[in-house]
């Protein structure tokens, strides 16, 4: 089976492809392209396909753009067994590394009259963001194939700067639960705060955050996962203050501890500060977890050996730069007098 001219033309005229080739002449003959040019086109296509996969993991789960054996091979290479591990891997690749859904060599063969497999054609249709209901207009799809996925697949636009549906699916699979949040105080005491931090899924599918410190009630939502980090934003319900969290989710399938940072405003001088944060997930369920009061932990207190509090306090005690405080506005010349502390 060969690519239809309709499909070829759409790819040749795609704005992202034209921009990458720096080519405004849509009449350029692709059958004369070099391998280097096709490799560049493949990179553009693969980036877009990965974004669509993050928005709609069904594309992978139903083996529409990657074969079952290839997917199993990828999971074995990552020493994982779950679909979401593969999706998580795709989301962690970042801006300059892309999964090879289709190669430049394969594209070059198609523009030279070579045959194409259904899965590769599907990948190109996904790149073009064609609604699944219109796939049969772009290629010949058996009726039973269309029926199998008719109720599952549809085009979903990307939103929230790249945070897609599967990003939240990963959060729901691995990170929903009750945590204790630990972070250093900004009042100069060097004490550490321990407070409940709850990630909960609502009936509408949204993932919300609840955190209650003394006199500081926070409510927020999980934005999603990108480049291996979990993004959360919270609003202080008692003061005009926002908290933004970024946690490194690492490579653990179900991590017990998440390290991150938060940006907020110091209570002492109302300057922006960045704080080290640690989330420790709780194994036992507690129906009244959200009513547990905040605890202030002194770094010089002796705690029960190997207890959660002892381990976390010891970490903060022996790690410098737990708080980064910004300076006030200055003239450029004044910056020379500042000494980093």
N, C-alpha and C positions, 0 to 999 in steps of 0.2 A: 504493500500500500504506500502510495506517495502522498506528500503534502499537497493539499489543494492550493490552487493559485490564490484563492481568497485568504487562506491562512498565511501564505508567504507574503502577500502584499501587506496584510495587517502588521506582520512582524517588521517588515522593511520600513513601514511608515510610522512605527511606534515612536512617540516623542523621546522616550528614554534611550532607545537604540540610536536614533538620529543624533541625540545629544552626545552620546558616548563616542560615536564615530565622527562627531564634529562635521556632519554632512547634511547640508540643507538641500542637496540635490536628490530628490526621491527617485530619480530615474537611473541612479547608479546601478550597474549590473552586478548583482550579488554572485553570480556564477563565476565572476572573475576575482572574487575576494581571496585574499591570502588566509592561511591558517591563523595568523596573528589577529586579523580582523574578526574572524569567526570566534576566536577565543574571547575577544573583547565583548562581542555580542552575547556569547554564552554566559559570561559573568554578569551582565546586566539582567539577562533572563533569569538566571539562578537566584539573584537577589530578590527579584520580584516574586518568584515562586515561593521562596522561603517565607516571605511576608504573608502570602496567601495561606500557606500551611499553618502559620501561627494563628491566623484568623479562623481557619477551618481545618482542624486535625482530621476530620473525616476523609480528607483527600489521601492521607497516609493510611489511616485505619482500614479503608476499603480497598487499599492497593490500587488506587486509580493513577497515581503518578510514580509509584515505586513498587516493584514486584515483591511478593511475599518472601521469596528467597533472599533477595537483596536486602530487605528490611531486617530479616533474621541475621544476615551476615553483619549488618551494621550494629545490631544489638549485641552480638557476640563480641565484636571488636571493642565495644564500649563496656563489655562485661555487665550488661543490663538485660532485663527481660520484659520490661513494660514499654508500651507505646509512648507513654509520656516521658520516659527517659530519652527517647529519640527526639521528641519535640523539644524537650529541655535542651538537648545538645544543639539543636538548630538555633534556638534562641540565644545560646551562649556564644555562638561563633563570632558575633560582633560585626562591625562595619566592613572590615577588609578581608574577612574569610567567609567563604560561601560554600554551601553544600552543592556538590556537583550533580544536579538533577539531569542536566544534559551537557554534553561536552561540545567544544568548538569543532572537533573532528566529526562528531555526529551531525552537527548543523551543516558543515561543509558537504557532507555526503548527500544530505537532503537537497541542497541547491545544485547538486551535480546529477540529480535524477535517481538517487538511491532510495531504497525502500525504508519505510519508517514503521516502528512498532507502535501499537496503540498507546502504550504507557508514555512513550515520548511525545506522541501527538497530544495526549491529554495534558502533559506538562506545558506544552506551548499554548494550549487553549487556556490553561490556568493563568499563565503569564499575561495573556490578553484580557483576563478577568471576564471571560464570557460566562454568563449565567448557565448553570447546568442544563436548564430546560432548553437552551439553544445549542447545546453541544452537537446535536444531530444535524444542525444546519451547517456546521463547520467540518464535520467528518461523518463517516458512515458508522453509526453505532447500532448494534443489534438491539431489537426491541426489548429482549429480556434483560440486557445490560442496563438499559435506561430505566426499566421498571424497578430494578433492584435498588437503585439509589435515588429514585425520583423524590421521595419524601425526606431525604436526608440532606442532600446537597443543594446549596444555593449560594449565590455570591454574597459575601459579607464585606462591606467596606471597612478599610482599616481606619482606626481612630486612635485618639490618645497617644499620638506620636509613636506608633509602632507597638503599643501594648494590645495584643490580640486576644481572641477568645481562648485559645489554647494556653496562653500565658496564665489566665485566671483559672483554667482547668487544672494546671499544675499546682497552683496555690491551693485549690480545693482538695486535690488528691494528697498533698504532702504537708501543708502548712496550717490548715485550719486547726484551732485548738486553743487551750489556755496556756499562757506563758507568764513567767515573772520577768519583768523588764528591770534591768539594773543600769543605772547611769550615775555619774558623779554630780554632786551639787555644785552650783555656781556661786555660792555665798562665801567661799573662802574656807569653809570648814573641812574640806577634803573628805567629807562623808559621802557615802553611796546610798542612793535611794533604791528601794526594792518595791515594786508595785505591780498589781495585776495588769496584764496586757492581753486582750482577748481578740482573736480573729474568728469571726463568725459569718456564716453564709445565710443570707436572708432568703425568703421564699422566692423572691424575684431573681435570685442568682447573684445579686451583688454581695461582695465581701466587705463587711464593715469592721471597724476597729473600735474597741472600747478600752479606755485606760483612765483610772481614777487615782490621781495623787492628791495629797492633802490640799484642798482648796483649788485644785486644778483638775477639772473634768475635761477629758479629751474625747472627741468623737471624730472618726475619720473613715477612710476607705482605702482598700488596697488598690493601687493603680495597676500593678502587674509586674511581670518579670522582663527584664531586658539586660542583655550583656552579662548574665549571671548574677544580677542583683534584683532584690525584691524592693519595690518602691511603695511607700506608704505615706499618705498625707493626712494630718489631723488638725482639727480646729479646737482651740481652747474655748470651752463653753462659758467660762467665767471671765476671761479677759480677751482683749483684742490681740490674739497671738496665734500664730500658725506653727506647727511642728512638721518637719519633713524628715522622713526616715529612709535610709538606704541600707539594706542588709545584704551581706555577701552570702548567697545560698550555697556556694561551693559545689562539690560533686557528690555529697552524701544524698542517698535517696530519701531518707527520712531523718534529717538532722535533729539532734536534741538541743544543740546550742547554735545560735545565729549571732555573728558579730556584725556590728554596723555603726553608723553614725547618725546623729540627729542634728538638725539646725534649728535653733530657737533664739530667744532673746534673754539675756542675763537679767535676773531679778535685781541685781545690785546696781548696774549702771545702764540698763536697757540697751546694751550693745549686742549685735548678732554674735552668737557663739556656736561652736560645733562641739558636740559631746560624743565620746565613745559610748556605745550602747551594747548591751548583751541581752539577748532573749534566751530564756531557758524554758523549754516546753515541759509541761507537767504530764506525767503518765496517768495519775489517778484523776478521775472526774470529780468535780466538786460543784454541786448545783448552786452554791452560794459563793463561787469563786470571785464574782465581780464585786462582792461586798467585803472582801478581805481588805483591811486597811493598809495603807502605805507604811513601810518600815524604813527607818533611817539607820544605816549600818555604819558604825565608826570604824575606820581603818585600823585603829590600835586595839580593838576588842578581840579577845580570843574566842573563837567559835569551835563548835564540835568538829573534830578532825574529819576531813573528807565529806563534810556536809556541803550542800549546795552553796549556802551562804559563805562558808569558809573558803571554798574554791574560788568563788567569784570575787570576794573581797581581797583575797591574796593576789588575784590577777591585777586588780586595779592598784593595789598597794605597790606592786613591783613593776608596773608599766608607767613610764612617764608620758607626758603630753595627753592626759585623758581629756583635757579641755583646751580648745583653741579659741582665744578671745580676740576679736577684731579691735583695732585702734579707732579712735575718733577721727573725724575729718581733719586733715592738715594741709598746709601748703607743701608743695613739692620739696622745697628746701628743708622743711622740718623733718622729712622722712629720714634724712641722714643722721638725725640725733636719736632715732628710735633704736633700741637694742632688743633683739628677740629674747623673750623670756621663756 
